Amino acid sequence: MSEIIKGAPLGPRVVSAVPCDGYTLLLTFNNGEKRKFDAKALLDIPVFSPLKNPDFFNSVNVEFGTVVWPNDIDYCPDTLYMQSVPIA
């Protein structure tokens, strides 16, 4: 565990998230990159099922470098970065 704390720097962290059509998020990371994340694959995972409600999905916020929703729903910032695509 101490290697994680003292080890390599963290990957990019989310500084803003804007919900878009089709269960996608426009993310801005702390390295200046803007990327699009498609959240549709999450909708069939039970813990993320509340995201099927568009109003709930659109209630996304950013805390501690990642996206969060009410009821303690969040998603790993490293995975967000890896699974998102750069926006030109």
C-alpha positions in Angstrom: 0.0 0.0 0.0 2.8 2.4 0.8 4.1 2.0 -2.8 0.8 3.3 -4.1 0.9 6.4 -1.9 4.6 7.1 -2.6 4.7 5.6 -6.1 4.0 6.9 -9.5 1.9 10.1 -9.9 -1.8 9.8 -10.4 -3.3 9.7 -13.9 -5.3 12.6 -15.2 -8.2 13.7 -13.0 -11.6 15.1 -14.0 -12.1 18.8 -13.4 -15.4 19.2 -15.2 -18.2 16.9 -16.6 -21.0 17.9 -18.8 -23.8 15.4 -19.6 -24.6 15.1 -23.3 -27.2 13.2 -25.3 -27.0 9.5 -25.5 -25.6 8.9 -22.0 -22.3 10.5 -22.8 -20.2 12.9 -20.8 -17.9 15.6 -22.0 -15.0 15.5 -19.6 -12.2 17.9 -19.0 -9.1 16.6 -17.3 -6.5 18.4 -15.2 -4.0 17.9 -18.0 -6.2 20.1 -20.3 -7.6 17.3 -22.4 -11.2 17.2 -23.3 -12.6 13.7 -23.8 -15.9 12.1 -24.5 -17.0 9.1 -22.3 -19.9 6.9 -23.4 -21.6 5.6 -20.3 -24.1 3.3 -22.1 -22.1 0.2 -21.2 -22.6 1.0 -17.5 -26.4 1.0 -17.6 -26.7 -2.8 -17.4 -24.5 -3.0 -14.3 -26.9 -3.1 -11.3 -25.0 -0.5 -9.2 -25.3 2.0 -12.2 -28.9 1.2 -13.1 -30.2 4.6 -11.6 -28.2 6.2 -14.5 -30.9 5.0 -16.9 -33.1 7.8 -15.7 -31.9 10.8 -17.8 -32.6 13.3 -15.0 -30.4 11.3 -12.7 -27.7 10.9 -15.3 -27.7 14.6 -15.9 -27.2 15.3 -12.1 -23.5 14.3 -12.5 -21.0 16.3 -10.5 -17.2 16.2 -10.0 -15.7 15.4 -6.7 -12.1 14.3 -5.8 -11.2 14.2 -9.5 -13.9 11.9 -10.8 -17.6 11.9 -11.7 -20.2 11.3 -9.0 -23.9 11.0 -8.8 -26.3 11.0 -5.8 -26.5 7.8 -3.7 -22.7 7.4 -3.7 -22.4 6.4 -7.4 -19.0 7.2 -8.9 -16.6 5.9 -11.5 -12.8 5.4 -11.4 -11.1 8.4 -12.9 -8.3 6.3 -14.4 -11.0 4.1 -16.1 -12.8 7.2 -17.3 -9.7 8.4 -18.9 -8.8 5.1 -20.6 -12.4 4.5 -21.8 -12.9 8.0 -23.2 -11.9 9.3 -26.5 -10.1 12.6 -27.2 -12.1 15.4 -28.7 -10.3 17.2 -31.5 
